[in-house]
Amino acid sequence: MEGIGDYVLFFLRFFRNIFTGGFEWSEFVRQCYEIGYRSMMLVGITSFIMGLVLILQLRPSLVDLGAEAMLPKTLSVALVREIGPVITAIICAGKIASSIGAELGSMKVTEQIDAMEVSGANPVQYLVVTRVLATSFMIPLLAIIGDAIGLFGGFLALNFTDSISFSLYFNKCIASLDFTDLLPAVVKTVLFGFAVGFVGCYKGYHSNKGTESVGIAANSAVVTASLWIFIIDAIAVQITSLLFYK
């Protein structure tokens, strides 16, 4: 209960500082670059392999059922609804949450955060708000890019054994998607991004004194953020099933 109370108080401090004047736009843009651009290669490679592997795994089963033509539709719905957002968020939890936790933890150990408070600066607005908003903004974009790359990987895998044109494949993929597939996925990735950024900042900001606490903060940020991603995903799937997929 004490830990939950600390999370709530930290969230209230974060929320209050969003609307405080003097938003750090330069730091926000820098964090978007660090979080988004520097993670794009890892997300792209993982999504490409995921799309390729899914087609290779799904094809034998659908061929046995005589539903080989459903491969593009099956892949696009699976990637956009569930696999793409969750895989992207887990990758970002491992890369970004640990980085934020270690960075803020080292600043806490070296008393840089205390120095900012003494000098009259607002460390929550500069360090926390910018990072949480950057993750909430960039992880959905990374998920969308990852979905597109994953579909391209599926196209290449499908052409290993069959012959299908690029336009026909992507027309089938796009035609199989609906607004009720895209909206919940985007909203879910925004929540994933918020969880990754918030947990990373909380663990780093509340790390203990001592060099070993930096590693503890980074490791705890990854584990907790990954757990929150699965919890949010389970809740989001139940809500979207009730609202859209009755």
Residue, then its C-alpha position, 0 to 999 in steps of 0.5 A: m500500500e505504501g508503494i501504491g501511495d508513492y506511485v499516486l503521489f508521483f503521478l500527481r506531481f507529474f500531472r500537476n507539472i504538465f500544466t505548469g508554465g515553461f514547458e521544456w520543449s528542447e528537452f522534449v524534442r531531444q527525448c523524442y529523438e533518443i526514444g524514437y529514432r534510436s529505437m527504430m532500428l531495433v523495432g524494425i528488425t524485430s518486426f520484420i523477423m516477426g512478420l516473416v516467421l508468422i507467415l512461415q508458421l501460419r502457412p502450413s495450417l492454412v494450406d491444410l484448411g484450404a485457406e491459403a488466401m487468408l494469409p495476408k488478412t490473418l497476418s495484418v489483423a494479428l500484427v495490428r491488433e496485438i502482436g505489433p503493439v505488445i512486441t514494440a512495447i516490450i522492446c521499448a521497456g527493455k531499452i528505454a525504461s532501463s535507460i531512463g531508470a539508470e540515467l535518473g538513478s545516476m543523477k539521484v546518486t550524484e545528487q544532481i536532482d538535489a542540486m536542481e531543486v536547490s538552484g530553483a529548477n523544476p526537476v520533475q518538469y525537466l526530467v520526468v514530464t518530458r520523458v513520459l510525454a516523449t514515450s507516450f508520443m513515440i512508442p505509438l509511432l514506433a508500433i505503426i512503423g513496426d507493423a508496416i515493416g512486419l507486413f513487408g516481412g510477411f510479403l517476402a516470406l509469402n513469396f518464398t513459396d508462392s507468388i503474389s504481387f506487392s499491390l495485391y498483398f497490401n490491398k488484401c492487408i489493408a482491406s482486412l483492417d477496420f477502424t475498430d482494429l486501428l483505434p484500440a491498437v493506437v490507444k493501447t500503445v499510448l498507454f504502453g508508452f506512458a507506462v514505460g516512461f512513468v515507471g522508468c522515471y519513478k524507479g530512477y527518481h526514487s532510487n537509493k543512494g549508492t552505485e548499486s542502486v543504479g543497476i537496481a533501478a534499471n532492472s526494476a524499471v524493466v520488470t515493472a514496465s513489462l508487467w504493466i504492459f501485460i496488465i494494460d493489454a489484458i484490460a484493453v483486450q477485454i474492453t475492446s472485445l465488449l465494445f467492438y468484437k461482440 
